């Protein structure tokens, strides 16, 4: 599964050259990295500091689900905590809806967190002595919202995640997947525009996990929310995300759609990371087609009208079906009724190959 990204949307979060270095001598460590090119190992040895996030710039656009993925220790969980200033950056800026949160006082920051940004952690941390309804409305309670109003908001959020019949139950009576739904409902109760998700489904069984992934994406799109989703699982990022950023050693190595990253990995690390991922539903016709003029160099123009047609967003499985069910060795690609390219068997095979490197545009 691949999703189109909202590349033209309004920017809700804008991270600009963000750094986080842990330790007591962070200024000197940061200067050593930025001015002298010190490595992460150099910083640990010379300053006893750890580089958690290294010069990260990214943007979350309205209506987009932006996945940040990497292995354990890559810096992804540190990064998401910088987005709502649960921890302070060592350098750089985080602009949320046009406002630099690093310059906000505590009261204004609490207001932004309460109204604009919801967050769901891997550990939902529900209060065991409170009901599902009370847990869901807890954030509003902290804001001083009256019981009647917060109960109405909490019930509305629980209905969105399918738990309206469980309002009087306690966390101990819920499955792991249901507890995560309560966590999501709690984040939705204040109706934030932005939702931050830190590996919320990683501890769940595979079947429940896939179900919640689909539900989260559908609900986020239905409600018009924007989300940053942290994961160490590439399959999960592909299933959920409009765009994906791959992190290692605190830095973002590559950002793009799953199709862009898999077809054109930025380096060997990314190529190894995405190796083995099935391309049947990821790679689209527009990425493997050749210009019509190139096809006409070796084929008469009369053949094009006899080719089966596909849209530019048709995936590899659909293209294989069109070629295998007929007697032609290519597919004509159309966009809005206009012929835009040709997919040959050779390029179809290249699109399915998991060898690193850029797809060759050859007939």
C-alpha positions in Angstrom: 0.0 0.0 0.0 1.2 3.5 -0.8 -0.4 6.8 -0.2 -0.1 10.1 -1.9 1.5 12.8 0.2 -0.1 16.2 0.8 3.0 18.0 -0.6 1.1 21.2 -1.3 -0.6 21.5 2.1 -0.1 24.2 4.8 2.9 23.5 7.0 1.9 22.7 10.6 5.2 21.7 12.0 8.5 23.0 10.6 11.7 21.7 12.2 14.8 23.8 11.3 18.3 22.3 11.8 17.2 20.7 15.1 19.9 19.3 17.4 19.7 17.5 20.8 22.9 16.6 22.6 22.6 15.0 26.1 25.2 15.8 28.7 26.7 18.7 30.8 28.9 20.2 28.1 26.5 20.4 25.3 27.5 23.8 23.9 31.1 22.8 23.4 30.0 19.4 22.0 27.7 21.1 19.5 30.4 23.5 18.4 32.8 20.6 17.9 30.3 18.8 15.7 29.1 21.8 13.6 32.4 23.6 13.2 35.0 20.9 13.3 33.1 17.9 12.1 33.4 15.8 15.2 31.6 12.5 15.0 29.2 11.0 17.5 32.0 8.8 18.9 34.3 11.9 19.2 31.6 13.8 21.2 31.1 10.9 23.6 34.9 10.5 24.1 35.9 14.1 24.3 32.8 15.7 26.1 31.0 12.7 27.6 27.9 13.8 25.7 25.5 11.8 23.5 24.2 13.1 20.2 20.5 12.2 20.1 19.3 14.3 17.2 21.7 15.6 14.5 20.7 18.6 12.3 17.2 17.4 11.5 14.9 19.5 9.3 11.5 18.3 8.3 8.0 19.6 7.7 4.5 18.2 8.6 1.8 19.4 6.2 -1.9 19.6 6.9 -3.7 16.3 6.3 -0.5 14.3 6.1 0.7 11.3 8.1 4.5 11.6 8.3 6.3 8.4 9.5 9.7 8.6 11.1 11.3 5.2 11.2 14.6 3.8 12.3 16.2 1.1 14.4 16.5 1.3 18.2 18.8 4.2 19.2 18.4 6.0 15.9 16.9 9.1 17.6 13.3 8.9 16.5 11.7 9.0 19.9 14.0 11.8 21.0 12.9 13.7 17.9 9.2 13.4 18.5 9.6 14.7 22.0 11.3 17.8 20.6 8.2 18.5 18.4 6.1 19.5 21.4 9.1 20.4 23.6 8.8 17.6 26.1 12.6 18.0 26.0 14.4 21.2 24.9 16.5 21.3 21.8 20.2 22.0 22.0 19.9 24.1 18.9 17.5 24.8 16.0 13.9 25.7 16.0 10.5 23.9 16.0 7.7 26.1 14.5 4.2 24.9 15.3 1.5 26.6 13.3 3.7 29.6 12.7 5.0 29.9 16.3 8.4 29.0 17.6 7.7 26.8 20.6 11.3 27.2 21.9 10.6 30.8 22.9 7.3 30.1 24.7 6.9 30.4 28.4 5.5 27.4 30.3 1.9 28.6 30.3 1.8 29.2 26.6 3.5 25.9 25.9 1.0 24.0 28.0 -1.8 25.7 26.0 -0.3 24.6 22.7 0.1 21.0 24.0 -3.4 21.0 25.3 -5.2 22.5 22.2 -3.0 21.9 19.2 -1.0 18.7 19.8 -2.2 15.3 21.0 0.3 12.6 21.9 0.0 8.8 22.2 2.9 6.7 23.6 3.7 3.0 23.3 2.8 2.7 27.0 -0.7 4.3 27.2 -0.3 4.8 31.0 -4.1 4.8 31.7 -5.0 5.5 35.3 -6.1 2.1 36.8 -8.6 3.5 39.3 -10.4 5.6 36.7 -13.0 4.4 34.1 -12.5 4.5 30.4 -14.6 7.7 30.2 -12.6 9.4 33.0 -9.3 8.4 31.5 -10.3 9.7 28.1 -11.3 13.1 29.6 -8.3 13.4 31.9 -6.5 15.9 29.7 -9.5 18.2 29.8 -9.7 17.8 33.5 -6.1 19.0 33.9 -7.1 22.1 31.8 -9.9 22.8 34.3 -12.8 21.9 32.0 -16.0 21.1 33.8 -17.1 17.5 34.1 -20.2 17.7 31.9 -18.3 19.3 29.1 -15.3 16.9 29.3 -17.6 13.9 29.5 -19.3 15.0 26.3 -16.0 15.4 24.5 -14.7 12.1 25.9 -17.7 10.2 24.8 -17.6 11.7 21.3 -13.9 10.6 21.0 -14.7 7.1 22.3 -17.4 6.8 19.7 -14.9 7.6 17.0 -12.6 4.7 18.1 -15.5 2.3 18.7 -15.5 2.2 22.5 -18.7 4.0 23.4 -20.0 0.9 25.0 -17.0 0.6 27.4 -17.2 4.0 29.2 -17.8 2.5 32.6 -15.1 -0.2 32.4 -11.6 0.1 33.9 -8.3 -0.4 32.1 -7.7 -3.8 33.6 -10.9 -5.0 31.8 -9.6 -4.0 28.4 -7.3 -5.8 25.9 -4.1 -4.2 24.8 -5.6 -3.0 21.5 -8.6 -1.5 23.4 -6.2 0.3 25.7 -4.4 1.8 22.8 -7.8 3.0 21.4 -8.5 4.7 24.7 -5.1 6.4 24.4 -6.0 7.6 20.9 -9.4 8.8 22.1 -7.7 10.7 25.0 -5.5 12.5 22.4 -8.5 13.3 20.3 -10.7 14.7 23.1 -9.3 18.2 22.9 -9.7 18.1 19.1 -6.0 18.8 18.3 -4.9 19.4 14.7 -1.7 17.4 15.2 -1.3 14.0 16.7 2.1 12.6 17.7 2.3 8.8 17.9 5.4 7.1 19.4 5.3 3.4 18.5 1.8 3.0 19.8 1.2 -0.4 18.3 4.6 -2.1 18.6 3.7 -4.2 21.7 0.5 -5.7 20.1 -0.1 -9.0 18.3 0.4 -8.7 14.5 -3.3 -9.2 13.6 -4.5 -6.5 16.1 -1.6 -4.3 15.1 -2.6 -4.3 11.4 -6.2 -3.7 12.3 -5.3 -0.6 14.4 -2.9 0.7 11.7 -5.8 0.7 9.2 -8.2 2.2 11.7 -5.7 4.9 12.7 -5.1 5.9 9.1 -8.8 5.9 8.2 -9.8 7.9 11.3 -7.0 10.4 10.9 -8.0 11.1 7.3 -11.7 11.2 8.1 -11.2 13.7 10.9 -8.8 15.8 8.8 -5.9 15.4 11.3 -2.2 15.6 10.7 0.1 13.1 12.4 3.8 12.3 13.0 4.0 8.5 13.6 7.2 6.9 15.0 7.9 3.3 14.2 10.8 0.8 13.7 8.8 -1.3 11.3 9.1 -0.4 7.6 5.9 -2.4 6.8 4.0 -0.3 9.3 5.4 3.0 7.9 4.4 1.9 4.4 0.9 0.9 5.5 0.2 4.2 7.4 2.4 6.9 6.0 2.0 9.5 3.2 5.8 10.2 3.5 8.5 8.4 5.4 11.8 9.7 6.9 14.5 7.1 7.7 16.8 7.9 10.6 20.1 6.6 11.8 22.6 8.0 14.4 20.2 10.9 15.1 20.1 12.1 11.5 17.5 11.8 8.7 19.1 10.0 5.8 16.2 10.2 3.3 12.6 11.5 3.2 10.0 10.6 0.6 7.1 8.4 -0.3 7.6 4.7 0.1 7.8 4.4 -3.7 10.5 7.1 -3.9 12.6 5.5 -1.2 12.4 2.0 -2.5 13.1 2.9 -6.1 15.8 5.4 -5.4 17.5 4.7 -2.0 19.8 7.6 -0.9 22.7 5.3 0.1 23.6 1.7 0.9 22.1 1.9 4.4 18.7 2.8 3.0 19.0 0.2 0.2 19.7 -2.5 2.8 16.9 -1.2 5.0 14.3 -1.6 2.2 15.7 -4.7 0.6 13.2 -7.5 0.4 10.1 -5.3 0.6 7.5 -6.4 -2.0 7.0 -3.9 -4.8 3.8 -5.3 -6.2 1.6 -2.7 -4.6 4.2 0.0 -4.0 5.7 0.8 -7.5 3.3 2.5 -9.9 3.1 2.8 -13.6 4.3 6.4 -13.7 7.6 5.3 -12.1 8.5 2.5 -14.6 7.0 3.8 -17.9 9.2 5.1 -20.7 8.4 8.0 -23.0 6.1 7.2 -26.0 8.8 8.4 -28.3 11.3 5.8 -27.0 8.8 3.0 -27.6 8.1 4.2 -31.2 11.8 3.8 -32.0 11.3 0.1 -32.1 7.6 -0.3 -32.6 5.2 1.1 -35.2 2.7 3.7 -34.1 -0.2 1.5 -35.0 0.7 -0.9 -32.2 0.0 1.6 -29.4 -3.8 1.7 -30.0 -3.8 -2.1 -29.6 -2.1 -2.0 -26.2 -4.1 -2.5 -23.0 -4.5 0.8 -21.0 -3.7 1.6 -17.4 -3.7 4.7 -15.2 -0.5 6.3 -14.0 -1.3 5.0 -10.5 -1.7 1.4 -11.5 0.5 -0.9 -9.4 2.8 -3.7 -10.6 0.2 -6.4 -9.9 -2.3 -4.6 -12.1 0.2 -4.2 -14.9 1.3 -7.8 -14.7 -2.4 -8.8 -14.9 -2.9 -6.7 -18.0 0.1 -8.1 -19.8 -0.4 -11.7 -18.8 -4.1 -11.8 -19.8 -3.5 -10.5 -23.4 -1.1 -11.0 -26.3 0.8 -7.7 -26.0 4.1 -7.1 -24.4 3.5 -3.6 -23.1 0.8 -1.4 -21.5 -0.1 2.2 -22.5 -0.3 4.5 -19.5 -2.9 7.2 -19.5 -3.4 10.2 -17.3 -6.7 12.1 -17.7 -7.3 10.4 -21.0 -3.9 11.5 -22.3 -1.3 9.0 -23.3 1.8 9.7 -21.1 4.0 6.6 -21.5 4.5 3.0 -22.1 5.4 0.2 -19.6 7.3 -2.6 -21.3 8.0 -6.0 -19.9 11.7 -5.1 -19.4 10.8 -2.0 -17.3 8.2 -4.0 -15.4 10.8 -6.4 -14.4 13.2 -3.6 -13.5 10.5 -2.1 -11.3 10.1 -5.4 -9.5 13.8 -5.9 -8.9 15.1 -5.2 -5.4 18.6 -4.5 -6.5 19.8 -1.1 -5.2 20.1 1.8 -7.6 17.9 4.0 -9.8 15.4 2.5 -12.1 16.7 2.5 -15.7 14.4 4.2 -18.2 15.1 1.9 -21.1 12.8 0.3 -23.6 
